[in-house]
Amino acid sequence: MKGIFGLLVVVIAGYLAFAFMPPYFSKYKFNDDISSVARFAGPTTRGEDDIRQEVMKKAKENNVSIKEEEIQVTREQQHVNIRAHYTQVVTLIGGKQVPLEFDLHSED
């Protein structure tokens, strides 16, 4: 009986890891990408809308579903700050949906 219970725990843990790891992996990759965008946009004369479009492109590359209005870009002289807040929904067996909220902030 202990063996079956132990196996069940391992299977459940594996399933949850399989379900929740992709959104977190995408979040970390997306955060790295917006840090790079902020760093390289700082010394340029690119406008906030151009930077926001590049962030949207990076979101699409990382399978992050985010709306343009959820991305805030501010420029102060040679510094660019990017803030992105979005929710990713994980659907579990049985149709239960778990919303994961991510709030990313990057500045050059």
N, C-alpha and C positions, 0 to 999 in steps of 0.2 A: 504494500500500500504506500509506503514512503517513496518508493521508486516511481510510482505513477504520479504521485503528487509533485515530486521533484521535476519529473519530465514535463508535467503540465505547467509548472512555474517557468521553466526554461522556454517552452513554446510560447507562452504568453509574453514573456519578456522579449523574445525574438520578434514576435509580431509587432509589439509596440515600438521597438527600435526601428523596424522596417517601415512603420507608418509615420513616425515622427522625425526620423533623421533627415529625409529629403528637404522639408521646409527649413530646418535649422542649417543644413549645409548651404542651401540657397541664400539664406540670410547672411551667413558669414562671407560668402563669395560676393554677394551684392554689396555688402558693407565695404569690402576691400575695393571693389570697383568704384563706388562713389567717393571713397577716399582718394583714389587715383584721379578721378575726374576733378575733384576740388583742388588737388595739388597742381595739376597741369593747367587748370583754367585760371588760377590765380594771377600769373604774370601776363595773361593775354587780355585782349579787349573784348572778349566774347560776352554777349549779353546773357542775362538770367534765363531768357527763354531758350536760347541755344544750349545752355548748360542743362536745363531741365529736359530738353529733348534727348541729349546724350544720356542722361540718367534713365530716361524711359527706355532707350535702346538697351542699356545695360540690364535693366529689369527684365526685359523680354528675353535676353540671352540667358539669364539665370532662372527663368520660369517663375518670376515673381509677378503676381497680379496686383498691380498698383495703378491708381488713377493719377492723372497729371496733377490734380488739385491736392493730392496727398504728398506732393514733393514741394518743399519750400527751398528756394535758392536765394541767398542774399550775398551781395558783393559790397565790400567796403575796401575801396582802393585796390590793393593787390591781394586781398584775402577773400576767399569764397567759402561760404558756409552752406552745407546741404543738409537738410533734415527730411527724412522720409518716414512716414508712419503708415503701416498697412496691416491688414489682417489676412492671414492664410488659414483656410479651413481644411482640417484633416477629417476624412470620413472613415469611420471604423466599421467593423462588421456589425450588421444589424442596422446600419444607417445612422448611427449616432455621429453627430458632427461636433468636432472640438475646434473652436476658433483659437488661433494663436496670434497674438498681437505683437508686432515688432515695431520698435521705435529706433531708427538709426540716425546718427548725427555724425557729420564729418566736417572738418574744416581743413583748409590747406596749411 
